[in-house]
Amino acid sequence: MYRYDEYDQQIVNERVDQYRDQVRRRLSGELTEQEFLPLRLQNGLYMQIHGYMLRIAVPYGFISSKQMRMFAHIARKYDRGYGHFTTRQNIQFNWLKLEDTPDILAELASVEMHAIQTSGNCVRNITSDEFAGVAQDEVVDPRPYAEILRQWSTFHPEFAYLPRKFKIAISGGKEDRAAIYAHDIGLSVTKNAQGEVGFRVLVGGGLGRTPIIGVEICEFVPWQHILTYVESILRIYNQYGRRDNKYKARIKILVKALGIDEFKRQVEADWADLKEGPGTLTIEEVNRVASFFTDPAYETLTDHDSALNEFKADSRSFSNWMMRNVKPHRVPGYAIVVLSLKKPGDAPGDATAEQMEAIADLADRYSFGELRITHKQNLVLADVKQQDLIQLWQEATEYEVTSPNIGLLTDMISCPGAEFCTLANARSIPLAKSIAKRFEDLDFQHDIGEISINISGCVNACGQHHIGNIGITGVEKKDHDEWYQVSLGGAEGNHSSLSKILGPSFTFNQVPEVIDRILQVYLRERVEAESFIDTVRRIGHAPFKEHVYATDFDVEEEEVIDKHVVTSAQYSVPFYSPRF
């Protein structure tokens, strides 16, 4: 993975010093909250309902065991003993004191990390395929280009104050595992018929209030010109993006308004001036960055370890884990292991300090000291010897990260929701727990097969509900009760699609029953081994809608006066919640 040089380290250290002085001035009263707002957002610090939240950047989801141990340290010393991994492959800490945040950033800087590009109207943290470099279907390793894009976009003066935040995702496999269609810019590294490396470029994707699937703007941009081409897209957006209405400020709105042909014309016209300029990549620069992503010291091993088959026959739990959580590796004798942060009853994406330390130890022993964070809020050990899988499973089980549910019903994506977020209308994490409890039977989950359930507490779609096979969105109704819209038919990957709302909203306790009724229709209508999303696409929404709304819901609604049941943090300095 990429390592800081002296200039990287100096820049990050100077940013910490600058921020420390800003916090000092805020605490002394020299800065008002309004004056401090843009300064803290530039360093990933949000003010949420009950406390400050810090979002730490994890470029394209890659971290070392040392960095994971730092997360554990921060969780234990400054937070409430846990962290939350996000759908942008970052990590968030939700219970921080303002006066502690400069020290946290300083400690992060000591392990080559920061919180830049995690907030504000800038190019956000670049995301990528969590199996990059090890996937069997990989055409080109996207990691060097992800790092180049990161370096180029960080502190880019022209794009520091965009109309709105801007998200880029990059994938290098035949299968899209980075949800590139749901991003402002989606990049697929590929090769043309002559074997030359280049990029298929998508633009104008995004979720939130107005979900749109990205469209192709260029079939093939040679690798030398990818920075200048992306820069031209951003320049056109920066020039014409709506700044008068934040709900219409994303590039997807601009692309839709102009049409892809006119937008492309303007990008190409701008690109003509940049194409052969200083932003053109050289083979020397690509090789320099690629040198950080060379193969580890793989051993020559036999594929398909016989001991695994014997152990699988004796242990159903291990067999299930092998089937769901272990993925094929491009190097014989090795495997990719997905550690599940979706144990039923736990908050999706949460990991305790103890778990993070244990996972760091596992990475050191079994995966060359490196980890990946997935946009589905799980963790990956990318280079595990097949002969070590049994021992790894046994050790990881002690820390409850081996739930054999990757890709199944309980492998839900969830945003923090109204327990934490000032924007949310309804709770997400408790709902995810309720759904997981309802469908915790593993045999039933395996019978259902591949399915994605994504939960967002509001229309901002941090839980990516638009691209879940089943999407759940918190909506606000009268008397401040929590209500949820349920949608069907969303998907990510090569055949991305947006979900469609099923009908009128449901209460918190009705949602698990709604999902049960949806699954009943699927089990009744599926053909042989047809997946849930394929069944939805074949028969349409009507049979599901008819069955869901056919009868009343016989559920007891909980009596909760205050839906936000999380205990607030206590501060020695005034904390002004945006909501309360």
N, C-alpha and C positions, 0 to 999 in steps of 0.2 A: 504494500500500500504506500501511498505518497507520504513522504517525510518532509517536514518544514526545513527550509534553508535559513540562513541568518536573516534574510530580508523578511521572509514570512513571519519569523518569530518576533522580529523587531516591530513589524506592523501591528501584530496582535497585542504585544506588550504595551505599545503606545496607546492603542485603543482602550485597554484596561485602565491605564493611568488617566486618560481623558474622562472615562466614565466614572472613575472613583471621585474625581473632582466635581462632576455633575451631581452625583448622589450627595456629596457633602453639601453642596449649595442647596439642594432640595431639602435636606434635613434641617438646615439652618434657616430655611425660609427665604433665602435669596432667590430661589426659583419657585414659581407657583406650579401647581400640578399641570396646568395648561402649557406652561413653558417647558416643563420637564417631559411631557408626553412624547413628543417626537424623539427626544434624546434617549429615553428608555426603550422605545420601540426599535430604534436602530441597533439596540443591543439585546433584542429578543425578550424584553421584560414587559409582561402584560399585567394589568390590574384586573383581577377577576372578582368574583362575588365575595369570597372569604379571605382572600390573600393574594400575594403576588405570585405569578407564574413565570418561570423562565424556560424558554424553548431553546435548546442547544442544537447547533447544526451538526449533522452527521453526513458529510458529503457523500452522495450516492449510496448511503447506507452502510459504509465500510468502517469498522472500528477495530482497534487492537484490544487484546485482553487487558493491557495497561489502562486504556481509556475506559473500558467497562468497569474496572475496579475504581476508577475515579468517579464514575456515576454512582457506584455503591457508596463510596465515601461521602459524596454530596448528599445522597439520600439520607444517610445516617446522621451526619453532622448538622445539616442545614434544613432538612425537610422532615417528613413524618415516616421515614424509613422505606420509601418506595419511589419509583419513577414510572412515567407513562410513555411508552413508545407509540409514535404517531404514524398516520398514513403517509407522511412525507419523509419517512425513514429517520425522523429526529427523535429526541427524547424531551419530555417536559417534566418539570418539578413544580408542584402546585402550591406549596406551603412555605414560601420563603419570606424572610424579613428584608425590607429594602436595604437596610444598613449592611446586610451580609452579602448582597449581590456582587459588589466589587471584589470581595475575597473569593467568591465562587468563580468569577471569570478569571481571576489570577490563577487559581488552582487548575482551571481548565486549560489555560495557556501553557501551563507547565507540562501538559501532555498533548500539546499541539491541537487544541480545540478552542472553539469560540461560539458565540451566539449571533454572529453577523449573518445576514440574509435569512433570518427566521421570522422576520416581521417587517412591516412597512411596505411602501409602494416601490419595491425594487425587484430585481430578479431573485427569486427565492432559491432555497437550497435545491441543487440539481439532484434529481432522483434517477435511479437506474434499476436494471435487472438484478435481483438479489443472487442469481446464479451466474452472474457474469464471470467469465474466465474458466468456468467448470462445466457449463451446460453442454450436453451432447449435441444439441441443435444449433449451437452458436456458429454464426457466420463470421463475425468479427467481434473481438473483445471490445466492448464499449467503454471500459474503464479509463483508458488514456484520454479519450475524447471527453468523457465526463469531467475529468480533472482539468483539462484545458479549458472547458467551458466555465468551470468553477473559478479558475484563476482569472479568466477574462472578465467575468461578470462581477466579481467582488470589487467593490469600490469604483465601478465604472462610472465616471462622472456624468455621462449623458443619461444614464438610466437610474440615477439615485432617487429621482422623484417622478416616477411614471404615473400615468393616470390611475392605475391600480396595481396591485401585486401581479407578478408575472411568474409562471411556472413552466419549467422545461423538464422533460423526461426523455431518456435515451435507452434504447434497447438494441441488442446485437444478435438476438436469436431469431430463428424462423418463427417461433411463437413469441408474441408480445407479452412479457411478464411485467412490464413497467407501466401499463395503462396509458400508453402514449396518446391514444385517441381522446383522452379526457384532460389534455393539457393545452395551455396556450400555444406551446410549440412541442410537437412530438417528433423525435428523431429515431429513425431506424437505420443503424449502420448495416450496409449490405455490400454486395459486389455485383458489378454488371456482367454482361456476357463475356467481356474481355478479361474478367478477373480483377478489375480495378475497384478499389475501395471508395465508397461514397455514401451518401445519406439520402434516404427518402424522407422528405420533410412534410409534416402535417402542421396545420395552423388553425387557430380559432376554436379549439376544443375547450371544454371547461364545464364544471358542474354549477353548484350554487343556485341562485334564484332563477337563472335562465340556462338550463343545461343544454349543451350542444356537443355533438360529436365532431372532432376535428376533421378537416378535409385536406386532401393532398394539394400542396402548392407547387411542389417540384418533385418529380419522380427520382431524379438522381443529381445530387450536388457533389462534385468531386471533393475528397477529403481536404484538399488544400484550401478550399473556399468556404468551408462550413462556418467559420467564425464570421466572415464578412457577410454571408447570406443571412445568418441569424441576426447580425447587427442591423442589416437593412430592414428586416421585419420589425425589429424593435424601434428603429428610427421612424418608420411610417406610423406605427402605433403611438409612439411618443408625440408625434406631431399632430395626429388627428383624433386620438382617443378622447372620449368625452370626459372632461373634468368638471362639468357643470352638474352631473348627476352620477353619483357613485354606483347606482344600480345599473347604469348603462356604460360604465367606464372600461369594462374588460375588452380585450382584443376580439373576443368572439362576437361582440355586438358590432364592432367596426367591420369585421369581415362579412358579417351577415348583411350589414347596411350597404356596403360597397359591392358585394358579390365577390366570389373568389377570383374571377377573371380580372376585374378592375384592381382588386387588392394586389394580385400577382403582378399586374402591369406596373403599379407604382413601386413595388418592391424591386422588380427587375431594373427599373429606371434608376433607382437609388443605388442598387448593387453595381451598376455599370461604373460608378465612380469609386467604389470600394474594392472591387473584385481583385485587382492586382496590386492593392496597396499594402501598407505595413501589416494589416491584419491577416494577410495570406500566410497559411501555415507552411512550414518547411519540414522536410523529412527529418532534419536534425532535431527540431523541436519535438516532433511527435515521438521520435526515438528516445529523446531525453526523458519525456514523461512516461513513455511505455516501459522504460527501464525500472520503474518503481513497481511494475505489475508483472514481473516475470514469474514463471512457475516456481513453486517451492520445491524442496528436495524430495520429489516423489520417488518411491521405491518401485522396483519392478516386481509386480505382484500378480498372482493368479486371480482372475475374476471369479466371482461366485464361490465364496468360501463354503465348503461343505458343512462346517460346523453350524452355520446359520440355519440351514435346512433342518438339521437335527433339533436345534433349540426351538425353532419355530413350531415344530411338531409337538414339542413338549409344553410350550407356553403360548396360549392364545393371545395374551396381552402383548407379548413381544411380536407375534405374527401380525397382529393388527397394527402395531406401531411401524413395523417394516413396510406394510402395505400402504399406509397413509403418510408417514413422516420421513421416509427414506427415499431419496430420488436418485436416478442414475447419474453417474459421473463420467466425464469424457475419458478419464484415465482408468484403465483396467485395475481392479482391486480396490478402488476407492468409491466412496459414496457421499452424497450430499444429505445432511441431516437437518431437518427443520424442527426446532424446539418450540413447542406450543406454549404461548402465553394466553391460552384460552381454556384453562381448566374450568369446567362448569362450576359456577359459584363465585369465581373471581372476576374482577373487572378486566375485560379484554384489553390486552396491551400493557397491563401493569406488571411490574416485577419488583420484588422486595430487594433490599440491599443484600440480604443473604443469598437470594437467588442470583443476583448479578455477580457476586463474588464467586459463587459456585460455577456459574456458566463461564466466567473468565478462566477459572482453573481447568474446566473441560476443554476450552479452546486451546490452552497451553499444552495439554496432554494429548489431545486428539486431532487438532486442526491448525497446527503451525501458528498458534497464538492470534488468530484472526476470527472475526465474526461479521455477519451481515444482519442488518435490520430490514425486514420486508415491509412493503407498503400495506400489507395485511396484518401488521402489528405482531409478527412473530420474529424469531431469531433463527439464524442459520449458521451451522458449522459446515463449511463447504468442502473440506478435504479430509474426510474420515476414512481410515483404512476399514475395509469390510471386516477384517479379522478383529477389529476393536469394537464393532457395533454392539455386541452383547454386553461387554463391560461398560461401554458408554451408556447404554440404555439403563443398566442397573444403577449406575451412579446418578444419572439425570433424574431417574424416577424418585429418588429421595428428595429432590427439590421440586417435584410436581410440575415438571416441564415436558412430560412425555405423553400427554393426552393424545391418543391416536385419532385425532379429529381434523387433521389438515385437509381443507377442502370440503369438510362435512358441515352439517347444520350448526353445530356449536362453535365452529371456527368463524365467529361473527366479527365484523368490523364495527367499532363503536367510537363515537366522539365522547369527550367527557360529559357533555350534556349540561342540564340546568343545575346540577349540584355544584358545578364549578364555573361554567361559562356565562358571562354577562349577556350574551346574545341568544342563548338557547331558550326555547319555549317550554321544553319538557325534558324529563330525565332520560338519559340514554343507557348508562351503565346499569342501574337497577332493572331496566327493561331487558337488557341483554342477559342478566342473571336469571330473570324470571323465565325467559324463553329457554335458556340452557337447562334450567331445572325441569321444565315441562318435557323436554325432549332429550334427557340425559341418557336414556337407554341406547347403548352403543349399537346393539343389533338393529334397532330401528333406524339409527343414523346411517348405518351401512346399507340398509335396504333402500333408503332414500337416495343415497349416492351423492355425487357432486352437486353442491348447491351453495349459493352465497347469500347471506343475509347481512345487510348493511344498515346501520342505524345512525341517524343524525338527529340532534336535538332541535334543529331549525333548518330553514331553507338554505343556509350557507353551505350545507352539505359536506362538512368536514368528515363525516362518516361515509361519504361517497355513496349515498343511498340510491342515486340515479343509476349506477352501474352494478347494483346488486340484483341477483335473480329475484329476490324479494327485498324491496327497499322500504324502510320505515322512517317517517319524518315527523318530528314534533311540531305541532301547530297549536296556536293559542286560541282558545274559545272564550266564551263569556264566563264571568266569575273566576277567571284565571285558572280554570281547571286544565289539566293536561289531556290533550287529545293528539291522536296520531293518524297520519295518512299512511296507507299501505299501498305500495305499487308493485307491479310485476313486469318481468321481461327485460330487466337490465342485464348487461353483461360487459365484461372487459375482455381484452385480448384481441386476437385477429378479427373476431366477429363482434366487435363492440356494438352495444345498443343501449338506448335509454329506456328506463322503466316507464310504465303508464299507470297513473293512479287508478286504483280499483273502484273507488266510490267514496261515499261519506266516511268521515273519520270515526275512530274508535277510541275508547278509554284505555287507560293503562292496562287494566286487568283483562280487557277483551282481546288485546293483541295476541297473546299466546293461543287463544282459541281460534282467532282468525287464521293464524299460520297453520294450525291443525286442520282446519277446514280446507285450506289451500292444498295441503299435502294429501288430503283424502281424495281430492279431484285428480291430482297427479297420479297417485297409486291406481286409481280407477281407469285413467285414460292412457297411461303410458304404454308404449309398444316395446316389448322385449326389454332391452337394456337402455332404452331411450332416457337421456338425461332430463332433468327438470326443465332447463331452459329450452331444450328442443321440443318438449311437449307443449310448453307455453307458446312457442312460435308456431307449432303445427295447428293447435286447436283454438288459439286466440284467447282473449281475456274473458269472453262471455261465460263459459262454463264455470270458471272460478268465481266470477262475480255473482252469478246466480246462486251458487251453493253457499257462499259466504254470507249473503244477505237473506237467505231463504227463511231462516228462523231467528228468533230473538236470542240474545246471549244470556245464559243463565250463570252469571258470575257475580260474586259479591265484591262490590267496590270498596277499596280500603278507605278508611276515614283518617286522613292525614291533613291536619290543619296547615302545616308548613311543609310544602313539598321538598324544600331544600333542607334536608335533614343532616347535612354535614356540619360538624362543629367548626365554627369560625376560628381563625387564628387570632391570637392576642398580640397586639403590637404596642411597643413603648412610644411610638410616634403615631400621629393620627393616620388612619387608613380610611380613605373615602371610596367606598364601593360604588361603582357605576350604577348598580341596580338599587341598592338600599341606602 
